[in-house]
C-alpha cells in the first residue's frame, strides 16, 4: 500500500539552529513529492515540490528538500530556523490521478 | 492568487443534525477535495470531484456525501452528524488533471455534541 511516513511527531529547535524534518515514502514508482506547512488555525500551504530532475529542491521561506531514491526519502531542511517557522509540516506524495497521500505531520516548536 | 474559501471557520452541531460544509474556489479549478484532519492521523481523503456532478470516494467516505452542482463549489454533507465526526475539515482544489499541487482553504473546525 502507498504510504508516507514522518517518524518525528514533534521536534523542538532553538531559534537560529538548523532544521531537518524526515519523510519516507512507500510507492510502486517514484511519486511526486511535496512538503506543506500549516500554521495554527490555517489551511495548508505548499512549501516545495519534486516532480523530476535536480534532487535538491528549493522552496519558499528558505526551505529546501532533498530527494534520495535509494533511501525513499524526501527530507526537508532549513539552515537557520526563525520563530515564525513554528508550525506543523506535512510531507505528501502522489502517484497518479490526483490522489495525494499525506504523512501524519511533524509539529515544530521553536524556542528562543 | 488562488483562493479557496470555506463557509465557516467554526461550527457546533448536535448529534443527528444534517450538516453542510461549503467550499468555493475562484480559479476555475477542475478538481476539488474534502479531507478531515485529526491529530496523529494527518489528512485523510473523504471525497473528491474532478468535474461538475462527478464524485469519487476517498479513503473514509462512510457517513459523508458530497455535491458539486457548479464548478466552483463543492459541498460536504453529514447526513446525520455523530460525535466521531468532530474534526477539522479541509477543502482543496487543483487546476488540472495531472497537476498534483493542491490549494487549501483555511479549514472548518466542526464540533458535534
Interface residues (C-beta under 8 A of the other chain):
Chain A: X9 X32 X34 X36 X41 X42 X43 X44 X45 X46 X49 X90 X94 X97 X98 X99 X100 X102 X103 X104 X105
Chain B: X4 X9 X31 X33 X35 X40 X41 X42 X43 X44 X45 X48 X50 X58 X90 X92 X94 X97 X100 X101 X102 X103 X104 X105 X106 X107
